[in-house]
Amino acid sequence: MELFQLRYFLEVARQQHVRRSAEALNVSQPAVTNAIHRLEAELGVPLFVPSGRSIRLSPYGKFLYEELLPLSGAMETLPERVRSLRAQEKVKIRLNVFAAWFVVMDAVLEFQRLDADVSFQVTRSETQELADISVFTRQHYRPRKRTDDGIYVCSEEILLAVPDIPRFRGAGSISLRDVADMGFAQVSEKMYFRSVCDGFCKAAGMRPNTVFESDSPDAVRFMICNNKMVGFWPEFAMGDIGTERILLKHIEKPECTREIIVERHDLNSDNVHVQVFYDFLTRYLDLYRAGHGGTGREPEPS
């Protein structure tokens, strides 16, 4: 059964007359007759029987009509509802943020102030396949594709967060060896950023005394800020300190930096909002980095 056959059947069932039904449907009378005959042949039963100069529903036709009648309104509006659903999908941006969480969320809030029609679905996962835009981190990054295909990279310094106590006050920088005796709060070993930080410690010739670790960067941030723990603090990705209990120090050796990568995927290439937000986010990161003494860059293609 095809949708137009059911529409023709419902109209003939209402009118009990083929010619008037064709006029109401704005189609030819043979088109209606052929559609009804094809429907009867498919079902294997007569749907109408003659009644003088007109027709009336057979018992099978009456049953079909009563079953279809509650659905008839939905059938009429279904195409428009499907188009409306598609339109709603076009203004949704799927964003996967595995790095620079606080700054990216600030950018999302600012973007929604400018365009309230755009919605975001935000996840935090190392898997990037289902995202329109991914934000992740690598210590040294080489792109898998051409730079004009939507890859942006900016570098950030990794600072060290230490308690605001006399031994750390005054000095602008600090050695990792100076905090070897203190408890560290870190992300768990299964996260990429942990391997980056472990590499810094190994290069400095020290082993951190990790007393707290979590899959949640928010939990690590909380423990650093509230429990006099030491922790690695990405320069702008962690956001503002928000407390006077800790100090942020430059690390003397080794050079502690990482790269933040913003990658636009091609899963929803007809969604122009994805490209607009990608451009907005990369400009936002550039401005943020400029305010913190650094700049973003496009990577060299591999």
N, C-alpha and C positions, 0 to 999 in steps of 0.2 A: 504494500500500500504506500502510495506517495502522498505527500502533504496536500498537493493541489486536488487530488481525487477526493480526499476527505472533506476539503473545503467545498467542492462542488456538491458532494453528497449532502452535506449539512444544509446548503442553501436550497437544494431541490426538496429535501425533507421539510423544510420550513414552508416553502412556497406551494408544494404539491403540484408544481407546474414547471416543465422544462424551459419553455420560452421565457417566462417571467424570471426564472432563475438565471438564465444566460444574460438577460438584460441587467440584472442586479450585479452579476459578476463582471460585466463588461467584456464578455467573450461571446463567441458564436454558439448558436444552439447545437450544431454537430459536435463541437468540442465538449460540451457538457454531456451530451448523449454518449459519446465515445468513452469519456472518463467513467461514467456510471457503468457502462457495459464491461469495461476492463476490470473495474472493481468487483462486479458480480462474478466475472469469470475467475478472478483470483480467489474469491471467497467460496465459490462453488454454490452459491445460493442466490435467489432473486431478492433484490432489496425493495423493489417497487412492483406493484400490480396495477393493471388498468382500472380506472374508476370513472366510467362515462368518458367525457372529453379530457379528463384529467387523470392523475395517478394518485395512488396512496401507498403508504409504507406497508410492506409485507411484515409478517411477524419477525423475520430476520432483520429487516430494515429498521423496524421499531426498536429492537434490541440494540443495534449498532448506534442508532441515533441517541438513545438514552445514555449509552456509555460515553459517547463523544461529546454530548452537550456540555457537561461540566468542564471539559477541556477546551472548548471552542474559544473562550476568551483568551486563554493562555496561548493558544495556537496563533491568534492574531497578533499578540504583542511579543511573542517569542523572538522573532528576528531583531526587533528593536532592542530587546533586553540583552541579546547576545552582543549586538553592536555596542551597547552601553558598557557591558562588562569589558569588552576589548578596549574601549576608551579609558576605562579606569585603570587597566593594566599599563597603559602607555605612560601614565604619570607616576608609576611606582618605580623606584630605583632600589635595586637589591645591592646592598653595600656590605662587604665583608671587611671588618676592621680588626686586624690582628696586631697592629702597631699604631702608635701615635693616637691612641684612643681619645684622650681629652681634647686635643686640638681638632681632630676630625669631627667630633661631636659638636664642638663650638661652630665649626664650619657648617654642619648640617642645620643647626638652629638658625644661624644667620641666613642661610639659603632659604629656609622655610619662611622667614620673615619677608623675604623678597618675593617668594612665589609659594603661596599657601596651597596651591592646587597639587603640588608635588608631595608624595608620601615616600617614606623610606622604610625598607625592611632591612634591619641591621643585624648581622650575626658576627660572631667572633670565633673564627675557625681557620686553621691552617689550610683547609681545603678550599680552593678558589673556583671550582668548576661552575657553581650555581650563582655566582655573583656577577652583577653588571660592572662593578668597580671593586677592586681589592686593594687594601692597604696593608703591606706587610714589611718585614725587615730582613736585611741580610748584612753581613759585615762587609763583604765585597760582592757587588752584584754585576753580573753580565746579562744583558737582556736576551731573551729567546727570540725576539723578533725586531723588526725595524722600529726606530724611535718615533716615526710618524704614525705608527699604529696604536699609539696610546700608552706610552710608558714614561713616567716621570720619576726622577730620583733626587732626593736631597740628603745631605749628610747632617748628622747631629752629633754633638759631643755627649759622651756619657759622663756625668758627674758622679760624685760620691756624696751621699747623704749621711751626715754624722750628727750625733747629739750635740746640742748647744751647751757644751761644758768647757771649762777653762782651757783644757789641753788643745782644743781645736779652734779657739777664738783667735782672730788676728791673722793667721796664715791664709794666704789666698789659694794655695794649692796644698796637696797632700800626697804622700806615697801610700800605696796599698799595704806596704809593709808596716806602716804606722798604725794600722787597724787590725793587724793579724790576731791580736788578743781579744778582739771584740766580736760579739755575736752578729751574724749577718741574717737579714731577711731577704729571701730570693724567690724567684719563680721556680717551679719544679723542673727537674732535669729533662723532662720530655719536651719542654718548650725551647724553641730555637734561641731566644735571648739568653737563656741560662748557659748554653754552650759558648756564646760570645763572652759573657762575663767570666766564665771559668777560664777561657783563653787569656783574658786580661790578667787574672790572678796567676796563672801559670807563667806568663811572661814576666811578672814581677817577682817570681820566685817565692810565692806564698800560697798557702792553702786556706781558703776562708772557713771560718768556724760558723757553718750554717746552722742556726738554731730554729729557724722558721722557714718553711717553703710552702708554696701553694700554686695551684693552676690559675688562680685569679690574681692578676696584677693589682686589682683594687685592694685585695686582702694584704698583699705585700706592702703596698703604699700605706695602708692603715697602720700596719705594725711598725714600719719605719717611723712614721710621724708620731706614734703614741707610746712606743715602748723602748725608746732609747737604743734602737738597733741601727746598724750600719746597712746601707743598701745602695746598689747602683741606681742612678736616677737619670734616665734619658733627658737631655736638656730641655726639650719642649714637649715631648710626647707624654710625660707624666703630669703635665699641668703645673699650676702654681703650688707652692708648698702649702700654703693655707694654715701654717702654724709657726710659732716662734720657738718651738722645741727642737728644731733641727737646723743645721747649716748645710749649704751646698758648696762643695769644694771641687776645684779642678784637680784631676789626677795627674801627677807629675810623669810617671812612667808606668806602663807603656802609653802610647797615644790611644786613648779610648774613644773611638767613634764607631758609628754604625750608619747604615743607609736606610732611609725610609723610601719604599717604592710604592707608587700609585699606578695601578695597571687597569686600563679600561678594556673589558672583554667585549666580544662581538656576539654575545648570546641574544641580544635584543637590539639589533642594529637599526631598527626603524624607530626606536625611542630616542627622539632628539634631546629629551631631557637628560639622558645619560651623558651625552657629550657636553651639554651646557653645564651640568654639575661637575663633570671632570675638569673642565676649564676653570670653573669657579674654585674648586678645591685646590688645584695646583697653584693658582694665583694666591689663594689664601695662605698656603704653606710658604710660598715665596715671601709674602709680606710678613708673616710671623717670624720666619728665619731672619729676614733683614732686621727686624726689631731685636733679635737676639744675637746679631753679629755674624750671620751666615747667609748663604744663598742657596737656592735650589738650582738644579741643572738637568739637562736632558742627557741620558747616558750615550756613550759611543756605541754604535751597533757592533755586535760581535761578528 
